[in-house]
Amino acid sequence: MGCACTRMTTFFFCRTPLGPDYDGALVATDDIAHDRRPSSDTDVQPLVVTSLPHSSVMAKGAPVERLNSLVEPPLRPPSICESCWEGPVTARYGLSSEPLTFESRGGDSVPRSGGFTYSTSWAEIECRARAGCAFCRFVFTTCENDDDPAASLSVVIGTTKPSTEGTQELHIYMDDELRFRGIISTTADDPAAPYILARSPISDVGSPQSLSLAATCIMECARTHRRCNQLSTDPDSEALLLTRVVDCTDPNHPRLITTDGSHGQYLALSYVWGEAQPHKTVMANVSSYAHAIPRLPQTIRDAIRVTHDIGFRYLWIDSLCIIQDSDEDKRRELGRMHRIYRNAYLTIIAASAQKVSEGFLQDRPVPVHDVALPFVCPSPSLALRPAEDRTDDIPVTQPPLVGTLRISPRFTSADGDIELYSHAQEPISSRGWCMQEYFMSARALIFTSCTLQFRCQTSTRNIGDAFYDPFHERRLPDILLQRNPPVVEPDSDACIAAHHAWQDLIVDYSRRAVSEPSDRLVACGALAEEFQRILRSEYLAGLWRDRLLAHLLWFKREDAHLPRPANYRAPSWSWAAVDGGVETMGRQTKADLDKVACAEVLQCEIALEDAALPFGQVVGGKLVLRAAMRRCTLLSRGLGARFIQLQSLEQAKLWTAQAGDRTVPDEIEPDLTQTGWAYIDSEDDIQGVEEMWAIPLMRGGGSREGLVVSAVTLTASTGASPENAGKPYRRLGWSYVAKKGDSDMDNVWLQFPLREIELV
C-alpha cells in the first residue's frame, strides 16, 4: 500500500548569495542559497527543482566559471522519497547555504540564519520512513518527537563553520529544538569528496593501499616530527636488538633468531592473549624455532605480515621472544620491559582482537550509529573546471553526479550524546599488561575496531586522513620518554605533571584485568620504573613516598561487591590490594599538601618477592602513621557511598578513662555536630567487623579526609581499641567527614590524641 498521509511539505529559498566571510569556502555558481528567513514576501516562492543550485565546498581560490545553461537533474534513487529529494537532499542538507548562526532565546541556543528550512509533520516523516525513504528513516529514528504528530513542524538542517579538525557538523532543529548533531564525511574516491571536508574512516585496514598509507605516516613522523625525534631513537640509527626477535623476511616462514648483541630496528606487538598459547616458546622448541615457527595463531600471523609489508624485518612478540617455562629468562626479560616498547621503532597494537586466534586485519563494519545518504554533487565537472581546460564536446546538460554522504551522530534526541570513538572501548584496553605497552610506545600503528590509526607523541590520526576526535587522547609527559631524562625538582611543573599522570594511569589501570592476580603490580612495573627515573622517590606498592599521604586517599566509587583477593599481593593501604576501578585524590603541590596534612608517616616499607625486581611482586608491607583515631559506625548498607557516624568526644573520653571496664557499652554515642560518608574497598571486609575507626589524613575547610580501618584481629581479652599499642590495623575504605553548621570541628579533633598506628 502507498503512504496514506497528505503531502504538506513546503520548501522556501532565499536569493541572497553566500557571503564572502564563509570559512568553509562555499563557492557559488548560479547560487540559490537556501535561508530559513526570507528577507521579504517578494523574495519567497516555492522551490521548483528544474535546475540544481551550483554551490560547492572547494579549495579557496579555485577558479569557477558561471554556468548559465540549465543542468539536467539527476535521477531520484528509490531509497529517497520525492519530497525529500526535492527538498533537503537537493539542497544538500543545507551545505549549499550559509553556515548556521545562532542566537540565545529563553536560555537556549537556536538557529538565527543559514541552513535549509522546510515544513512538514511528524506523521509525514513516520509515514515516508515506513515507506522506505532513507532520509525520513534517519530523521525518524534519531530525532525523537513528543509533540502532536499531525502538527506542523519547522525543520532547519544545516552545517556550522568547519572545526579546527577540518570537519563539518550537520545540525537538525525542529521548532528551534536541537534534535540531531553529527559529523559528515565521505570516502576519498567518492564523487562527493571535492565538496565534503572530512574523509570517512577506512574499513579495509589490511589492504595494500591502507598499509602503504600507514607506512607513509610512519615515515612522515620519523622525518618531520621534531618532538617525536627528540624523544625516540634516531630514525637513521639502529638500536641494540633484544635477546630474541622474530625474523619476518619471509612472512610465510617466520623464524626466531637470537641477536647476540647485534643492532637493528625492530617493531613490537601489543595484543590480548585471551586464551592458551600453544605456540609459545619453551625450552623444548626454542632450537627448532630458529629454523621455522609453525602453526601460529592469526593475530601473530597478521602482525608478521604487517611488519613485512611496511618495510621492516624484525618483530618482538612476548609469547615467542621470552622462554615461557624459564624463570631465569622471564626474570631477565621482564626486568627490561620498560625498554622493549620504549625502544621499538613502532608498536603494532591489535586493539580490536579479543584473543590471539582472532586476528586483526579483517575489514571493519560500518559503526552501528552511522547513516549513509545520497549527496547531489553541485554540478557536472564542466562547471568546476577552469575555462582553459574545457573541451567543447562535453554536453552542458550532463547530470550532476550523486555521491554518498556518511553521517556519524554525536548527539540525537533519542539517544543523547554519542561517543564517536574511544580507545577505552577496545578489547585491548581491558587488559592490564597492554596499558604500559600503549603508553610506552613512541609510535604505534593501532588496528582499532573501526579503522586504522597512527599514534605518536605529536598527534593521533586516522590513516587516510579520516576525521578523528582527539578528546580522550592521553599521553605521558615528554620527559618520561626522553632517553636520558633529568630528575625533576620537587613541586616543579614537571614534577606535578608527572604525579598527575601517574594518578591518571592508576585510574585507567585499576579498571583492567590481568590473567594472573599476582601480576597486579608487575604489569605496570615498566611504567613505574620510568616514573622513578625522574621522580627519584621510593616506589611503595603502587604509591610514591614523596606524596604518600595524598596517594593513600584512593577510593572505589563502584565495584565494592568484588571480594578481596584470596592471595596476598599488596598491603591493604595500596590500591593494588583490591580488584576494581579506583579514583585518586590529593592532586595539589607537595607544599600545599604538607600544609593540610593532619597525620605523619613515621615508617613505610614493603617486602619484595625478588629484590632484583623493585617494581615486581610484593609479599609484605607495613605503614606506621601518627594520627588521631576516632570510633565510627556505618549507617547505610548497600553499594556506593555509606553514611558514617563518629563517636562523640565526651564518650571517647569516658571510654579512654574506663578502658579496662568490660561494662562499657558497645554502641557509640554519635557526634551530632559532624557528618560523613565512606567508600568501602570490599563489602567482604566489613562482614563481622564490630569496631571501626576513622583516621583523618588531610584537612580542608570544615572537613577531614582519611581512612576507615579495623583491627586485624579481635580477641575478647584485649579488644581492639587504640589503647592496645602495637596492634596492627588494616584499611577498610576511604572516609570524608564534614562539620554541621558553625561547629568547631578543628577543636574537637585536636582533643583526640595522636597515636602510632600500624597498617598492614
DAVEN-V605968 format. One record per backbone hydrogen bond with DSSP energy under -0.5 kcal/mol. NH is the residue of the N-H (numbers start at 1). CO is the residue of the C=O. E is the energy in kcal/mol with one decimal. If there is no record, write none. Layout:
# DAVEN-V605968
nh/co/e
NH/CO/E
NH/CO/E
This chain:
# DAVEN-V605968
nh/co/e
10/119/-1.3
12/117/-0.9
13/45/-0.6
14/33/-1.0
22/19/-1.0
25/22/-1.2
27/25/-0.8
27/56/-2.3
28/26/-0.5
29/54/-0.5
34/32/-0.7
36/114/-0.5
43/40/-1.2
44/41/-1.1
47/11/-0.8
48/46/-0.5
49/47/-0.6
50/48/-1.8
51/48/-0.5
54/29/-0.9
56/27/-1.2
58/25/-1.8
58/56/-0.7
62/59/-1.8
65/383/-0.6
68/66/-0.6
80/77/-1.8
85/81/-2.4
86/82/-2.4
87/83/-1.0
89/84/-2.5
90/84/-0.6
90/85/-0.9
91/87/-2.2
92/89/-1.6
93/88/-3.7
94/91/-1.1
95/92/-2.5
96/91/-1.3
97/94/-1.3
100/159/-2.7
101/113/-2.2
103/110/-2.6
105/108/-3.3
108/105/-1.6
110/103/-3.0
110/108/-0.6
112/101/-3.4
113/101/-1.1
115/98/-2.3
116/157/-2.9
118/155/-2.3
119/10/-1.9
120/153/-2.3
122/151/-0.6
123/149/-2.8
125/121/-2.2
126/122/-2.5
127/123/-2.5
128/124/-2.8
129/125/-2.1
130/126/-2.4
131/127/-1.1
132/129/-1.3
133/128/-2.4
134/79/-3.8
137/133/-2.3
138/134/-2.3
139/135/-2.4
140/136/-3.1
141/137/-2.3
142/138/-1.1
143/139/-2.6
144/142/-1.2
151/148/-1.5
153/120/-3.7
155/118/-3.2
155/153/-0.6
156/173/-2.6
157/116/-2.8
158/171/-2.0
160/169/-1.4
163/167/-2.5
166/163/-1.9
168/184/-0.6
170/168/-0.5
170/182/-3.1
171/158/-3.4
172/180/-2.1
173/156/-2.9
174/177/-2.5
175/154/-2.9
177/174/-1.3
179/172/-3.0
180/172/-1.4
181/411/-2.4
182/170/-2.0
183/408/-2.4
184/168/-2.0
185/406/-2.3
186/198/-1.4
190/187/-1.4
193/190/-2.1
194/191/-0.5
195/192/-1.9
196/192/-0.9
196/193/-0.6
199/465/-0.7
200/186/-1.9
202/463/-0.6
205/203/-1.8
206/361/-0.5
207/204/-1.7
211/207/-2.4
212/208/-2.1
213/209/-2.2
214/210/-2.1
215/211/-2.3
216/212/-1.8
217/213/-1.9
218/214/-2.3
219/215/-2.3
220/216/-2.5
221/217/-2.3
222/218/-2.4
223/219/-2.1
224/220/-2.6
225/220/-0.5
225/221/-1.7
226/224/-1.2
229/225/-2.3
230/226/-1.7
231/227/-0.8
231/228/-0.8
232/228/-2.2
237/234/-2.1
241/262/-2.5
245/257/-1.8
246/315/-3.3
247/245/-0.5
247/255/-3.3
248/246/-0.6
248/313/-3.5
251/249/-0.6
253/250/-2.0
255/247/-1.2
256/289/-2.9
257/245/-2.7
257/255/-0.5
259/243/-2.1
259/257/-0.5
262/259/-1.2
264/239/-2.8
267/314/-2.3
268/346/-2.0
269/316/-2.1
270/348/-2.9
273/271/-0.5
278/276/-0.5
280/277/-1.9
281/319/-2.6
285/282/-1.2
286/282/-1.4
289/285/-2.2
290/287/-1.1
291/288/-1.7
292/288/-1.7
293/254/-2.1
294/292/-0.6
299/356/-2.6
301/297/-2.2
302/298/-3.0
303/299/-2.0
304/300/-2.2
305/301/-2.2
306/302/-2.5
307/303/-2.5
308/304/-2.1
309/305/-2.9
310/306/-2.0
311/308/-1.5
312/307/-2.6
314/265/-0.6
315/246/-1.8
316/267/-2.9
317/315/-0.5
320/317/-1.0
321/317/-3.2
322/318/-1.3
324/281/-2.7
324/322/-0.9
326/323/-1.6
327/325/-0.6
330/326/-2.6
331/327/-2.5
332/328/-2.1
333/329/-2.6
334/330/-2.7
335/331/-1.4
336/332/-0.5
336/333/-0.9
337/334/-1.4
339/336/-1.6
340/336/-1.3
341/337/-1.1
343/339/-2.5
344/340/-0.5
345/266/-2.5
346/266/-0.6
347/443/-1.9
348/268/-3.2
349/347/-0.6
349/445/-2.8
350/270/-2.6
350/348/-0.7
351/349/-1.8
352/447/-1.6
353/350/-0.7
356/273/-2.5
358/355/-1.8
359/355/-0.5
364/203/-2.5
370/367/-1.4
371/407/-2.2
373/405/-2.7
375/403/-2.4
376/89/-0.6
377/375/-0.7
377/401/-2.8
383/380/-1.4
384/380/-0.6
384/381/-1.0
385/381/-0.5
385/382/-0.9
389/386/-1.5
390/387/-1.4
394/391/-1.1
395/393/-0.6
398/395/-1.2
400/72/-0.7
403/375/-3.1
403/401/-0.6
405/373/-3.7
406/185/-3.3
407/371/-3.1
407/405/-0.5
408/183/-3.1
408/406/-0.5
409/407/-0.7
410/181/-3.4
411/181/-2.2
412/416/-1.8
413/142/-0.6
413/179/-2.2
414/142/-1.7
416/412/-3.0
418/410/-2.8
420/418/-0.5
425/422/-2.0
426/423/-1.7
428/351/-1.6
429/426/-1.1
430/427/-1.6
431/428/-1.3
432/513/-3.3
435/431/-0.6
435/432/-1.3
436/432/-0.6
437/433/-1.0
438/434/-1.8
439/435/-2.3
440/436/-2.1
441/437/-0.5
442/341/-0.6
444/455/-2.5
445/347/-2.6
446/444/-0.6
446/453/-2.4
447/349/-2.7
447/445/-0.6
448/446/-1.2
448/451/-1.5
453/446/-2.7
454/461/-2.8
455/444/-2.9
456/459/-2.5
457/442/-0.6
461/454/-2.6
462/466/-0.7
463/452/-2.9
465/462/-1.3
467/199/-1.9
470/468/-0.7
473/470/-1.8
480/477/-1.8
481/478/-1.8
482/478/-0.5
482/479/-0.8
485/482/-0.7
488/534/-2.3
492/489/-2.2
496/492/-2.6
497/493/-2.6
498/494/-1.9
499/495/-2.2
500/496/-2.5
501/497/-2.4
502/498/-2.3
503/499/-2.3
504/500/-2.3
505/501/-2.3
506/502/-2.2
507/503/-1.9
508/504/-1.9
509/505/-3.8
510/506/-2.6
511/508/-1.2
512/509/-2.1
513/430/-2.9
517/515/-0.6
519/516/-2.7
520/517/-1.5
523/519/-2.8
524/521/-1.0
525/522/-1.7
528/524/-2.1
529/525/-2.3
530/526/-1.6
531/527/-2.3
532/528/-2.5
533/529/-1.3
534/530/-0.7
534/531/-0.9
535/531/-2.5
536/532/-2.1
540/538/-0.5
540/543/-3.4
541/539/-0.5
543/540/-1.0
545/538/-2.2
547/544/-1.6
548/545/-1.6
551/547/-2.7
552/548/-1.5
553/550/-1.5
555/583/-2.0
557/555/-0.7
562/559/-1.6
565/577/-0.5
569/570/-0.5
574/571/-2.0
577/574/-1.8
578/575/-1.3
583/555/-3.1
593/589/-2.5
594/590/-2.7
595/591/-1.3
596/592/-1.1
596/593/-0.5
597/593/-0.7
598/697/-2.7
599/697/-0.6
600/626/-1.8
602/600/-0.7
602/624/-2.8
603/624/-1.6
605/622/-2.2
607/620/-3.1
609/617/-2.3
613/610/-2.3
616/613/-2.1
618/569/-0.6
619/607/-3.0
620/607/-1.2
622/605/-2.4
623/759/-2.6
624/603/-3.3
625/623/-0.5
625/757/-2.7
626/600/-2.6
627/625/-0.6
627/755/-2.2
629/753/-0.5
630/694/-1.4
632/692/-2.0
633/645/-2.1
635/643/-3.3
636/643/-0.7
642/678/-2.8
644/676/-2.3
645/633/-2.3
647/631/-2.4
648/669/-3.1
652/648/-2.1
653/649/-2.3
654/650/-2.0
655/651/-2.9
656/652/-2.0
657/653/-2.0
658/654/-1.6
659/656/-1.0
661/658/-1.8
662/660/-0.7
664/661/-1.4
670/668/-0.6
671/646/-2.6
672/670/-0.8
674/671/-1.1
675/738/-2.9
676/644/-0.9
677/736/-2.1
678/642/-2.6
679/734/-2.0
680/678/-0.5
681/732/-3.0
682/732/-0.5
683/560/-2.8
685/682/-1.5
686/682/-0.6
686/683/-0.9
687/684/-1.0
689/686/-1.3
690/688/-0.6
692/632/-0.7
693/709/-2.4
694/630/-3.3
695/707/-2.8
696/694/-0.5
697/705/-2.7
698/705/-2.5
699/596/-2.7
700/703/-2.2
702/700/-1.4
703/700/-1.0
704/737/-2.7
705/698/-3.0
706/735/-2.4
707/695/-2.4
708/733/-2.2
709/693/-2.6
710/730/-1.9
712/728/-2.1
719/715/-2.5
721/718/-0.5
724/721/-2.0
725/723/-1.7
727/724/-1.7
729/758/-3.0
730/710/-2.6
732/708/-3.5
733/708/-1.5
734/679/-2.3
735/706/-2.6
736/677/-2.4
737/704/-3.1
738/675/-3.4
739/702/-2.2
740/673/-3.3
743/740/-1.6
745/743/-1.4
748/744/-1.5
749/745/-2.3
750/746/-2.1
751/747/-0.7
751/748/-1.0
752/749/-1.7
753/751/-0.7
755/627/-2.8
757/625/-3.1
757/755/-0.6
758/727/-0.5
759/623/-3.6
759/757/-0.6
760/729/-2.6
